[in-house]
Amino acid sequence: MKISTRSQYGLRAIVYLAKSKRICPLKEISKKEDISFDYLEKIFSKLGKAGLIGAKKGLKGGYFLISQPKKIKVGEILKILEGEMALVKCIAKNGKYICPRERKCETKKLWQKIQNSLNLTLESITLADLLKKNYGKNFT
């Protein structure tokens, strides 16, 4: 599984919004995070439609978080931007793929266990966690 730039940039931009604690113009976020304005506009459109961010028009307009950072899970952001994230096709919940080896596959349980672990991790980390100065210190 590979996380797209859409999710990488979207997460960075949302962290920027959370840190700033104010309405931020898209141009500012684009410049500070070194993300193409047009690309960021598309990303924010998706996040806005999903109800994660809001927009204020006008001279002092820009974007803001709808909820508090402690209520926004990283997994939620990635799901909005990526859609369903499955390590392998046979464990995707959309049900579109039926593996011909499903009944005799020795590895499906492994993929499911890894996927479950990944999902639990993404759902356990909030935007507020990412804002903590020492977050991830033990992981580097």
C-alpha positions, 0 to 999 in steps of 0.5 A: 500500500502506498499513501498518495501525495493527496493524503500526505499534503492533505494531512500536512495542510490540516496540521497547519490549520490545527496549529494556526487555530484561525481561519487561514487563506489557501494561498498561505497554506500552499506557500508555507507547506510548499503545496501547489495551490491548485492541488491543495484546492482540490484536496480541500474541496474533498475535505470540505465536502466531507465536513472536516473543514469549513470555508469563509469567503471574503477579504479575511476568508480562508479555511478552518477546522470544523471540529477540535483537533482531539476529535479528528482521527488521522484515519478519518482524514486518510479515508476521505482522501484515499477512499478504502485503504486495503493492503491487498484486493482480497481483504477490501470491504467493497466486495468487488474482488473475489479471489479464486484462491480464497478458500485455500489461501494460506496468507489471507489471515496475515494480510487481514491481521496487518490491515486491522493493525494499521486501521487501529493505529490510524484510528488511535492517532488524533490531529491533537496527537500530531501537534504534540511536540514530543509525539513520535519521539519513540518512533524515530 
